[in-house]
Amino acid sequence: MMKKIISFVLFIILIVSCKNETKKNENQDVKTSVLPTPVKKEQERKIITGMVEAQIDGQPFNMNTFDQKLTTDVTFLDNGIQFRINDVNKKSVLVNMYAPDLLKHIPITISQQTSALEIEEAYKVKTQSRLEVVIPSEQPMQGDSKVLYTGTVSLEELSENKLVVTFSGNGFSSGSTLKKELFPMEGKIVLDNFNVYDFRTNNMN
């Protein structure tokens, strides 16, 4: 009889002990479990859209289907703006514009072209622009790049979702030894949707 009582008591102690241990573990789980920190989503990339309509050396030049991987962000600098757009047919247009506080003076027109400056002089001139159009040939070569040499580049409009650049003047084929062999270049670049990389020291946004 005594053995049965002892066995029963041990059984009760075991049950109580198990319940206490389970409760203790549950409490520990509650105390140590941490809600996962929400991962901040990266800013969604915009699908770049727009068009280029131009006449280069008397020939039409058009772009409207952009390569989303090769087309760059529109980069804002303290005193300038840079971007390059590529289309799916390997055509491209490069635009660099520099002037003191350029982004505070839109619309702005620049008549000094980087390509017409000597290398040493280009570093000293604060207001200048470079516009280059690439028209790929069947066997790509240096001359595929048409660079504006004289004339103007104008930033007509710039907002969150709209960028308009126009250009007009005379250019030469990159790699040409005779820059006197100029041909007319004029056109309009419109971006309706684009991504921005703000590299200004004092971000105005």
C-alpha positions in Angstrom: 0.0 0.0 0.0 2.8 2.4 0.9 4.5 1.7 -2.4 1.3 2.6 -4.3 1.0 5.9 -2.3 4.7 6.8 -3.0 4.3 5.9 -6.7 1.1 8.1 -6.9 2.9 11.0 -5.2 5.8 10.8 -7.5 3.5 10.7 -10.5 1.7 13.9 -9.3 5.1 15.6 -8.7 6.2 14.6 -12.2 3.0 16.0 -13.8 3.3 19.3 -11.9 7.0 19.5 -12.8 6.2 19.0 -16.5 3.5 21.7 -16.4 5.8 24.1 -14.8 8.6 23.4 -17.3 6.2 23.8 -20.2 5.0 27.1 -18.8 8.5 28.3 -18.2 9.5 27.5 -21.8 6.4 29.3 -23.1 7.3 32.3 -21.1 10.9 32.2 -22.4 9.6 32.0 -25.9 7.5 35.0 -25.4 10.3 37.0 -23.9 12.9 36.1 -26.4 10.9 36.1 -29.6 11.4 39.3 -31.6 9.2 40.5 -34.4 11.2 40.7 -37.7 12.3 44.2 -38.6 10.5 45.2 -41.8 12.9 45.4 -44.7 12.9 48.8 -46.3 12.0 48.3 -49.9 14.4 49.9 -52.4 12.9 52.8 -54.4 11.2 51.2 -57.4 13.0 51.9 -60.6 11.0 53.9 -63.2 10.6 52.6 -66.8 12.4 55.2 -68.9 10.3 56.6 -71.7 10.7 59.5 -74.1 12.0 60.2 -77.6 14.8 61.8 -79.6 14.1 63.4 -82.9 17.0 64.9 -84.8 18.7 65.7 -88.1 22.4 64.7 -88.2 24.3 65.6 -91.4 21.0 65.8 -93.3 19.8 62.3 -92.1 16.9 61.7 -89.7 17.9 60.3 -86.3 15.1 58.9 -84.1 15.0 57.0 -80.8 11.9 56.0 -78.8 12.6 52.5 -77.4 15.2 52.8 -74.7 17.4 50.1 -73.4 16.5 50.1 -69.7 19.9 48.6 -68.6 22.2 50.8 -70.6 20.4 54.1 -70.2 21.8 56.0 -67.2 20.2 57.9 -64.4 19.9 61.6 -64.9 22.7 62.8 -62.6 22.3 66.1 -60.8 25.6 67.9 -59.9 26.2 71.1 -58.0 26.8 72.9 -61.2 25.6 70.5 -63.9 23.6 67.7 -65.3 24.6 64.5 -67.1 22.8 61.6 -68.7 23.1 59.1 -71.5 20.2 57.3 -73.2 20.6 54.2 -75.3 18.1 52.5 -77.5 17.6 48.8 -78.3 19.3 49.4 -81.7 22.6 50.6 -80.0 22.0 54.2 -80.9 22.8 56.6 -78.1 22.8 60.3 -77.1 25.1 61.7 -74.4 24.4 65.1 -72.8 26.6 66.9 -70.3 25.9 70.5 -69.3 27.8 72.6 -66.8 27.3 76.1 -65.5 27.3 77.7 -62.0 24.1 76.8 -60.2 22.8 75.4 -63.5 19.7 73.7 -62.0 18.6 77.0 -60.5 18.5 78.7 -63.9 16.1 76.6 -66.1 15.6 77.2 -69.0 19.3 77.7 -69.7 21.2 77.7 -73.0 24.9 77.0 -73.3 26.8 78.1 -76.4 30.3 77.0 -75.4 30.9 73.4 -76.5 33.5 71.2 -74.7 34.7 69.7 -78.0 35.8 73.1 -79.2 38.0 73.7 -76.1 41.6 72.6 -75.6 42.0 70.0 -72.9 43.7 72.4 -70.5 41.1 75.1 -71.2 38.2 72.8 -70.7 39.1 72.4 -67.0 39.0 76.2 -66.5 35.7 77.0 -68.3 32.8 76.8 -66.0 30.0 77.0 -68.5 30.2 74.4 -71.3 28.2 71.5 -72.7 28.9 68.3 -74.6 26.4 66.6 -76.8 27.3 63.4 -78.6 25.2 61.2 -80.8 26.2 57.6 -81.7 24.9 56.2 -85.0 26.2 52.6 -85.2 27.5 51.3 -88.5 27.6 47.6 -89.4 31.2 47.5 -88.3 31.3 50.0 -85.4 34.1 52.6 -85.6 35.2 55.9 -84.0 33.4 57.9 -86.7 30.1 56.6 -85.5 30.1 59.3 -82.8 28.9 62.7 -83.9 29.9 65.5 -81.6 28.5 69.0 -81.5 31.3 71.5 -82.1 29.6 74.8 -82.5 26.1 75.9 -81.6 23.9 75.6 -78.6 22.5 73.1 -76.1 19.4 74.1 -74.1 17.9 72.6 -71.1 14.3 73.8 -71.8 12.5 72.0 -69.0 13.2 69.8 -66.0 10.7 68.5 -63.5 10.2 65.2 -61.6 8.8 63.5 -64.7 9.8 65.7 -67.6 13.2 66.6 -69.2 13.5 68.5 -72.4 16.9 69.3 -74.2 17.2 70.9 -77.6 20.4 71.4 -79.6 21.4 73.1 -82.8 24.7 73.8 -84.5 27.4 72.0 -86.4 29.3 68.8 -85.5 32.1 66.5 -86.5 32.7 62.8 -86.5 34.7 61.7 -83.5 38.2 60.6 -84.6 38.2 62.9 -87.6 41.5 64.8 -87.9 39.8 67.7 -89.7 37.3 69.3 -87.4 36.7 71.8 -90.2 34.7 69.2 -91.9 31.5 70.1 -90.0 28.0 69.1 -90.7 24.6 70.3 -89.3 23.2 68.8 -86.1 19.9 69.7 -84.6 17.2 68.0 -82.5 15.1 67.5 -79.5 15.5 65.1 -76.6 12.5 64.4 -74.3 12.4 62.1 -71.3 8.9 61.6 -69.9 10.0 59.2 -67.2 13.5 58.8 -65.8 15.5 57.9 -62.7 17.6 60.5 -60.9 20.9 60.2 -59.1 21.4 63.3 -57.0 25.1 63.9 -56.5 24.9 67.5 -55.3 26.8 68.4 -52.2 23.8 70.2 -50.7 20.8 68.1 -51.8 17.9 70.5 -52.6 15.3 67.8 -52.4 
